[in-house]
Amino acid sequence: MIESTSPTCPCHLGDLPAVYSLLLAIIYVAFVSLGLPDALVGAGWPVMHQDLGVPVAFAGIVTMIIASGTIASSLASERITRRFGVGTVTAVSVALTAIAMVGFSFSGSFWMLCLWAIPYGLGAGAVDAALNNYVALHYAARHMNWLHSFWGVGASISPFIMSYALTADLGWTSAYRVVGLIQVVLTFVLLVSVPLWGKVNPVRRAAQDADDAADDAEGSPSGQGSTHVPIARALRIPGVELVLGAFFAYCALETTSFLWASTFLVTERGVDPATAAAFASLFLLGMTGGRFLAGFFADRVGDRRLIRGGFVAVAVGAVMLVLPLETDVLALAGLVIAGLGAAPIYPAIIHSTPANFGRQNSQAIIGIQMAAAYTGSTLAPPLFGVLATWAGMWLFPLFVGALAGLGLLLSERLNRRVPPRATVVGLAAAQE
């Protein structure tokens, strides 16, 4: 998003920067909270499935329930957020995840775990779409990258919480109880902050009016005022199908790498399991660190270049995995490079949505993007598992490289179809 300020804007700044800064701090904490529950099931499942008396494969049932709820609430996020506001939706969504985490901690059977997975999925999808859209509209690109880096911090912390609970003989339920308590505290913080989210200041109003006027002048279908944007209408906006495909491809390659990278290194490259596990975890750490670093130059480089460079870096990393060399150093480095390359893609796609499709459409489109993301994340890893069973684990770099190529192709077609537009975000947001 290209930021600009209007010296003629009829507004009194007053304590506006302080309000933006306070709300931004709350959003940062919320993104850490978003990441906390995400890795708990995977970290604790080796013990959980034994205590619950179910096969290890039943983890897929829990994740499918969570994903289904997430997709449903993501698709409904535009209508819900427009009706109740971002602050209320965020607070209620985090409350739902808190209830789910506490419910997990008291689950003595598998069916209870499945029951509590429903509010977890519903809460996760709505808050993800609402927060991402709010940040895309009101804050600079660097914050979108840093916020998603903070999500990685939360996702990295939760396995340690589970590990401590298990090594201290507290049981896996205590880990969920701790995360649930953190979510409860954040819920109260968000409830207190609801009035901050609802303040539409003159600078932001002028920005929205300027964007709407630009939409009307260009004949864009984004000038819908304050009316609801149905999914069918959003899907008809030129370029939306391309960004959904690119987002699907990115999230598919990300989760496939999380799940299968270590297995590929062990079975195809002969890396010992401990080293493979360490470098597989570096893919996530590379993404977290890469998003933090990207924040320092995201505003200057721009979303489109970040997306392009990210997909290219992932493809380069995939090629390094298959080079027929005696040493495995290059293959291990390729995995790290792929993680660093993947880092800015997700935040940049989200942040560019208002500029590409108009502010009035961004909530609806980001909701659909979240649904596409969770669909790719859910379907791609088991699909690759089937392909690997049929043809072999050697397909892993080709699978990831093909997804990176598809994402690059679709994003470049989007760039040609949708001309870049300057989006006025307001003086306070520009100063953050």
C-alpha positions as CSV (number, residue, x, y, z in Angstrom):
1,M,0.0,0.0,0.0
2,I,1.3,3.5,-0.9
3,E,0.8,5.8,2.0
4,S,0.3,9.5,1.8
5,T,-0.9,12.3,4.0
6,S,-3.2,15.2,3.2
7,P,-2.0,18.6,4.6
8,T,-5.4,20.0,3.9
9,C,-7.3,17.3,5.8
10,P,-9.8,19.1,8.1
11,C,-9.0,17.3,11.3
12,H,-7.6,17.8,14.8
13,L,-4.9,15.2,15.5
14,G,-4.9,15.7,19.3
15,D,-4.2,12.4,20.9
16,L,-4.7,10.4,17.7
17,P,-1.2,9.0,17.5
18,A,-1.5,7.8,21.1
19,V,-4.8,6.0,20.3
20,Y,-3.3,4.4,17.2
21,S,-0.2,3.3,19.2
22,L,-2.3,1.8,22.1
23,L,-4.5,0.0,19.7
24,L,-1.5,-1.3,17.7
25,A,0.0,-2.7,20.9
26,I,-3.2,-4.5,21.6
27,I,-3.2,-5.9,18.1
28,Y,0.3,-7.2,18.5
29,V,-0.7,-9.0,21.7
30,A,-3.7,-10.4,19.8
31,F,-1.5,-11.8,17.1
32,V,0.7,-13.6,19.7
33,S,-2.6,-15.0,21.1
34,L,-3.6,-16.2,17.6
35,G,-0.5,-18.3,17.3
36,L,-0.6,-19.8,20.8
37,P,-3.2,-22.5,20.2
38,D,-2.1,-23.4,16.7
39,A,0.7,-25.8,17.6
40,L,-0.7,-27.3,20.7
41,V,-2.5,-30.2,19.1
42,G,0.5,-31.3,17.1
43,A,2.9,-30.9,20.1
44,G,0.7,-32.8,22.5
45,W,-1.0,-35.4,20.3
46,P,1.6,-38.2,20.9
47,V,0.4,-38.3,24.5
48,M,-3.1,-37.1,24.0
49,H,-4.2,-39.9,21.7
50,Q,-2.9,-42.5,24.2
51,D,-4.8,-40.9,27.1
52,L,-8.0,-40.6,25.0
53,G,-7.6,-44.1,23.7
54,V,-7.8,-43.3,20.0
55,P,-5.5,-44.1,17.0
56,V,-2.8,-41.5,16.2
57,A,-4.5,-40.8,12.9
58,F,-7.5,-39.3,14.7
59,A,-5.6,-36.0,14.9
60,G,-6.8,-35.5,11.4
61,I,-10.4,-35.5,12.6
62,V,-9.8,-32.8,15.1
63,T,-7.9,-30.6,12.6
64,M,-10.6,-31.1,10.0
65,I,-13.3,-29.9,12.5
66,I,-11.2,-26.9,13.4
67,A,-10.5,-26.1,9.7
68,S,-14.2,-26.4,8.8
69,G,-15.2,-24.0,11.5
70,T,-12.4,-21.6,10.4
71,I,-13.4,-21.7,6.8
72,A,-17.1,-21.1,7.7
73,S,-16.4,-18.1,10.0
74,S,-13.9,-16.6,7.5
75,L,-16.5,-16.6,4.8
76,A,-19.0,-15.0,7.1
77,S,-16.5,-12.5,8.6
78,E,-17.5,-9.6,6.3
79,R,-21.1,-9.7,7.3
80,I,-20.3,-10.3,11.0
81,T,-17.7,-7.6,11.2
82,R,-19.8,-5.0,9.3
83,R,-22.7,-5.8,11.8
84,F,-20.8,-5.8,15.1
85,G,-17.5,-4.0,14.4
86,V,-13.9,-5.2,14.5
87,G,-13.4,-4.7,18.2
88,T,-16.4,-6.8,19.2
89,V,-15.7,-9.5,16.7
90,T,-12.1,-9.8,17.9
91,A,-13.0,-9.9,21.6
92,V,-15.8,-12.5,21.1
93,S,-13.6,-14.6,18.8
94,V,-10.8,-14.7,21.3
95,A,-13.3,-15.6,24.0
96,L,-14.4,-18.6,21.8
97,T,-10.8,-19.8,21.5
98,A,-10.4,-19.3,25.3
99,I,-13.6,-21.4,25.9
100,A,-12.2,-24.1,23.5
101,M,-8.8,-24.2,25.2
102,V,-10.4,-24.6,28.7
103,G,-12.8,-27.2,27.2
104,F,-9.8,-29.1,25.8
105,S,-8.2,-29.1,29.2
106,F,-11.2,-30.9,30.7
107,S,-11.8,-33.3,27.9
108,G,-11.7,-36.9,29.1
109,S,-12.8,-38.4,25.8
110,F,-12.2,-37.9,22.1
111,W,-15.8,-36.8,21.3
112,M,-15.5,-34.0,23.9
113,L,-12.3,-32.9,22.2
114,C,-14.2,-32.8,18.8
115,L,-17.0,-30.8,20.5
116,W,-14.6,-28.1,21.8
117,A,-12.9,-28.0,18.4
118,I,-16.0,-26.3,17.0
119,P,-15.7,-23.0,18.9
120,Y,-12.0,-23.0,18.4
121,G,-12.4,-23.1,14.6
122,L,-15.2,-20.6,14.6
123,G,-13.3,-18.1,16.7
124,A,-10.0,-18.5,14.8
125,G,-11.4,-17.8,11.4
126,A,-13.4,-14.7,12.3
127,V,-10.6,-13.0,14.3
128,D,-8.0,-13.8,11.6
129,A,-10.0,-12.2,8.8
130,A,-11.1,-9.2,10.9
131,L,-7.7,-8.3,12.3
132,N,-5.9,-8.8,9.0
133,N,-8.3,-6.5,7.2
134,Y,-8.1,-3.8,10.0
135,V,-4.3,-3.7,9.8
136,A,-4.3,-3.7,6.0
137,L,-6.6,-0.7,6.1
138,H,-5.1,1.4,8.9
139,Y,-1.4,0.5,9.3
140,A,1.8,0.4,7.2
141,A,3.1,-2.7,5.5
142,R,5.9,-3.1,8.0
143,H,3.4,-3.7,10.8
144,M,1.6,-6.4,8.8
145,N,5.0,-8.3,8.6
146,W,5.9,-7.7,12.2
147,L,2.4,-8.8,13.4
148,H,2.7,-12.0,11.5
149,S,6.1,-12.5,13.0
150,F,4.5,-12.2,16.4
151,W,2.0,-14.9,15.3
152,G,5.1,-17.1,14.8
153,V,6.3,-16.2,18.3
154,G,3.0,-17.5,19.7
155,A,3.1,-20.6,17.6
156,S,6.7,-21.2,18.7
157,I,5.9,-20.7,22.4
158,S,3.0,-23.2,22.7
159,P,5.1,-26.3,22.1
160,F,7.4,-25.2,24.9
161,I,4.4,-24.8,27.2
162,M,3.3,-28.3,26.2
163,S,6.8,-29.7,26.7
164,Y,7.1,-28.2,30.1
165,A,3.7,-29.6,31.1
166,L,4.6,-33.1,30.0
167,T,8.2,-33.1,31.5
168,A,6.9,-31.8,34.8
169,D,4.2,-34.5,34.9
170,L,1.4,-31.9,34.9
171,G,-0.3,-33.6,31.9
172,W,-1.3,-32.2,28.5
173,T,-4.4,-30.8,30.0
174,S,-2.5,-28.3,32.0
175,A,-0.9,-26.8,28.9
176,Y,-4.3,-26.2,27.4
177,R,-5.4,-24.7,30.7
178,V,-2.4,-22.2,30.7
179,V,-3.1,-21.1,27.1
180,G,-6.8,-20.9,27.9
181,L,-6.0,-18.6,30.9
182,I,-3.9,-16.4,28.6
183,Q,-6.8,-16.2,26.2
184,V,-9.2,-15.3,29.0
185,V,-7.0,-12.4,30.1
186,L,-6.7,-11.1,26.5
187,T,-10.5,-11.3,26.1
188,F,-10.9,-8.9,29.0
189,V,-8.3,-6.6,27.5
190,L,-10.1,-6.6,24.2
191,L,-13.4,-6.0,25.8
192,V,-12.1,-2.9,27.5
193,S,-10.5,-1.7,24.2
194,V,-13.7,-2.1,22.1
195,P,-14.4,1.7,22.2
196,L,-11.0,2.4,20.6
197,W,-11.8,0.3,17.5
198,G,-15.0,2.2,16.9
199,K,-13.5,5.6,16.6
200,V,-13.7,6.8,13.0
201,N,-11.6,9.9,13.0
202,P,-11.7,12.6,10.3
203,V,-8.4,11.6,8.8
204,R,-9.6,8.0,8.3
205,R,-13.0,9.2,7.0
206,A,-11.2,11.5,4.5
207,A,-9.0,8.5,3.5
208,Q,-12.0,6.3,2.9
209,D,-13.8,9.1,0.9
210,A,-10.7,9.6,-1.2
211,D,-10.4,5.9,-2.0
212,D,-14.2,5.6,-2.8
213,A,-13.9,8.6,-5.1
214,A,-11.0,6.9,-6.9
215,D,-13.0,3.7,-7.2
216,D,-15.9,5.6,-8.8
217,A,-13.6,7.4,-11.2
218,E,-12.0,4.1,-12.3
219,G,-15.3,2.4,-12.7
220,S,-14.2,-0.1,-10.1
221,P,-16.8,-2.3,-8.4
222,S,-15.4,-1.4,-5.0
223,G,-17.4,1.7,-4.3
224,Q,-20.2,-0.1,-2.4
225,G,-20.5,2.4,0.4
226,S,-21.4,0.8,3.7
227,T,-23.5,-2.0,2.1
228,H,-22.8,-5.7,2.6
229,V,-20.6,-7.2,-0.1
230,P,-21.9,-10.8,-0.8
231,I,-19.4,-13.5,-1.6
232,A,-20.8,-13.9,-5.1
233,R,-20.3,-10.2,-5.8
234,A,-16.7,-10.2,-4.4
235,L,-15.8,-13.2,-6.5
236,R,-16.9,-11.3,-9.6
237,I,-14.4,-8.5,-9.0
238,P,-11.6,-8.8,-11.6
239,G,-8.5,-10.4,-10.2
240,V,-10.1,-12.0,-7.1
241,E,-9.8,-15.5,-8.5
242,L,-6.1,-14.9,-9.1
243,V,-5.3,-13.8,-5.6
244,L,-7.3,-16.7,-4.2
245,G,-5.3,-19.1,-6.3
246,A,-2.0,-17.5,-5.3
247,F,-3.0,-17.6,-1.6
248,F,-4.1,-21.2,-1.8
249,A,-0.8,-22.1,-3.4
250,Y,1.3,-20.3,-0.8
251,C,-0.5,-21.8,2.2
252,A,-0.4,-25.3,0.6
253,L,3.4,-25.1,0.2
254,E,3.8,-23.7,3.7
255,T,2.0,-26.4,5.5
256,T,3.4,-29.2,3.2
257,S,6.9,-28.0,4.1
258,F,6.0,-28.0,7.9
259,L,4.8,-31.6,7.8
260,W,7.0,-33.3,5.2
261,A,10.4,-31.5,5.1
262,S,12.0,-33.5,7.9
263,T,10.8,-36.8,6.4
264,F,12.2,-35.9,3.0
265,L,15.6,-35.0,4.5
266,V,15.8,-38.4,6.3
267,T,14.5,-40.7,3.6
268,E,15.9,-39.1,0.4
269,R,19.0,-37.2,1.6
270,G,20.1,-39.5,4.4
271,V,20.2,-36.8,7.0
272,D,20.0,-38.1,10.6
273,P,16.6,-37.6,12.2
274,A,17.8,-35.1,14.9
275,T,19.4,-32.8,12.3
276,A,16.5,-33.1,9.9
277,A,14.0,-32.2,12.7
278,A,16.2,-29.2,13.7
279,F,16.4,-27.8,10.1
280,A,12.7,-28.5,9.5
281,S,11.9,-26.3,12.5
282,L,14.2,-23.7,11.0
283,F,11.7,-23.3,8.2
284,L,9.2,-21.9,10.7
285,L,11.9,-19.9,12.5
286,G,13.1,-18.6,9.1
287,M,9.5,-17.4,8.4
288,T,9.2,-15.7,11.8
289,G,12.6,-14.0,11.5
290,G,12.1,-13.2,7.8
291,R,8.8,-11.4,8.6
292,F,10.6,-9.4,11.3
293,L,13.3,-8.4,8.9
294,A,10.9,-7.7,6.0
295,G,9.1,-5.2,8.2
296,F,12.2,-2.9,8.0
297,F,12.0,-2.5,4.2
298,A,8.4,-3.5,3.3
299,D,7.2,0.1,2.9
300,R,10.0,0.9,0.5
301,V,10.0,-2.3,-1.5
302,G,6.3,-2.7,-1.8
303,D,3.9,-5.6,-1.5
304,R,4.2,-6.8,-5.1
305,R,8.0,-7.0,-5.1
306,L,7.8,-8.9,-1.7
307,I,5.4,-11.4,-3.1
308,R,7.4,-11.9,-6.3
309,G,10.7,-12.2,-4.5
310,G,9.2,-14.5,-1.9
311,F,7.9,-17.0,-4.4
312,V,11.2,-16.9,-6.4
313,A,13.2,-17.6,-3.2
314,V,10.9,-20.6,-2.3
315,A,11.5,-22.0,-5.8
316,V,15.3,-21.5,-5.4
317,G,15.2,-23.3,-2.1
318,A,13.3,-26.2,-3.6
319,V,15.9,-26.5,-6.4
320,M,18.7,-26.6,-3.8
321,L,17.0,-29.6,-2.1
322,V,17.3,-31.8,-5.2
323,L,20.8,-30.8,-6.4
324,P,22.8,-34.1,-6.7
325,L,25.7,-33.1,-4.5
326,E,27.6,-35.3,-2.0
327,T,27.1,-32.8,0.8
328,D,23.8,-32.1,2.4
329,V,24.7,-28.6,3.5
330,L,23.2,-27.1,0.3
331,A,19.9,-29.0,0.8
332,L,19.7,-27.8,4.5
333,A,20.4,-24.3,3.4
334,G,17.8,-24.5,0.7
335,L,15.2,-25.3,3.4
336,V,16.2,-22.2,5.4
337,I,16.1,-20.0,2.2
338,A,12.7,-21.3,1.4
339,G,11.5,-20.3,4.9
340,L,13.0,-16.9,4.5
341,G,11.4,-16.5,1.1
342,A,8.0,-17.6,2.3
343,A,8.1,-15.1,5.1
344,P,6.7,-11.9,3.5
345,I,4.2,-13.6,1.1
346,Y,1.2,-14.0,3.4
347,P,1.5,-10.5,5.0
348,A,2.0,-8.9,1.6
349,I,-1.0,-10.5,-0.1
350,I,-3.2,-9.5,2.8
351,H,-1.8,-5.9,3.0
352,S,-2.2,-5.3,-0.7
353,T,-5.9,-6.3,-0.8
354,P,-7.4,-2.8,-0.1
355,A,-5.1,-1.3,-2.8
356,N,-5.9,-4.0,-5.3
357,F,-9.7,-4.3,-4.8
358,G,-10.8,-1.2,-2.8
359,R,-11.4,-0.6,0.9
360,Q,-15.1,-1.3,0.7
361,N,-14.4,-4.8,-0.6
362,S,-11.4,-5.7,1.4
363,Q,-13.1,-7.3,4.4
364,A,-15.2,-9.6,2.2
365,I,-12.2,-10.5,0.0
366,I,-9.8,-11.1,2.9
367,G,-12.4,-13.4,4.5
368,I,-12.5,-15.4,1.3
369,Q,-8.7,-15.4,1.2
370,M,-8.6,-16.8,4.7
371,A,-11.0,-19.6,3.6
372,A,-8.7,-20.3,0.6
373,A,-5.7,-20.3,2.9
374,Y,-7.2,-22.8,5.3
375,T,-8.4,-25.0,2.4
376,G,-4.9,-25.1,1.0
377,S,-3.4,-25.8,4.4
378,T,-5.9,-28.6,5.1
379,L,-5.8,-30.4,1.7
380,A,-2.2,-30.1,0.5
381,P,-0.3,-32.1,3.2
382,P,-2.5,-35.2,2.9
383,L,-2.6,-34.9,-0.9
384,F,1.2,-34.9,-0.9
385,G,1.2,-37.9,1.5
386,V,-0.9,-39.8,-1.0
387,L,1.4,-38.8,-3.9
388,A,4.5,-39.7,-1.9
389,T,3.1,-43.1,-1.0
390,W,2.4,-43.8,-4.7
391,A,5.6,-42.3,-6.3
392,G,8.1,-41.6,-3.5
393,M,9.2,-38.9,-1.1
394,W,11.5,-37.5,-3.8
395,L,8.5,-35.6,-5.1
396,F,8.6,-33.1,-2.1
397,P,10.8,-30.4,-3.7
398,L,9.0,-30.7,-7.0
399,F,5.6,-30.4,-5.2
400,V,6.8,-27.3,-3.3
401,G,8.5,-25.8,-6.3
402,A,5.4,-26.3,-8.5
403,L,3.2,-24.6,-5.9
404,A,5.7,-21.7,-5.7
405,G,5.6,-21.4,-9.5
406,L,1.8,-21.5,-9.6
407,G,1.7,-18.8,-6.9
408,L,4.2,-16.6,-8.8
409,L,2.3,-17.1,-12.1
410,L,-1.1,-16.1,-10.6
411,S,0.3,-13.1,-8.6
412,E,2.0,-11.8,-11.7
413,R,-1.2,-12.1,-13.8
414,L,-3.0,-10.3,-11.0
415,N,-0.4,-7.5,-11.2
416,R,-1.1,-7.1,-14.9
417,R,-4.8,-7.2,-14.5
418,V,-5.1,-4.9,-11.5
419,P,-3.2,-1.6,-11.8
420,P,-1.6,-0.4,-8.5
421,R,-3.5,2.4,-6.7
422,A,-2.4,4.7,-4.0
423,T,-4.4,4.2,-0.8
424,V,-4.6,7.0,1.6
425,V,-4.4,5.6,5.1
426,G,-4.3,8.7,7.2
427,L,-1.6,10.7,9.0
428,A,-1.7,8.7,12.2
429,A,-1.3,5.4,10.5
430,A,1.5,6.7,8.3
431,Q,3.4,7.8,11.4
432,E,3.1,4.4,13.1
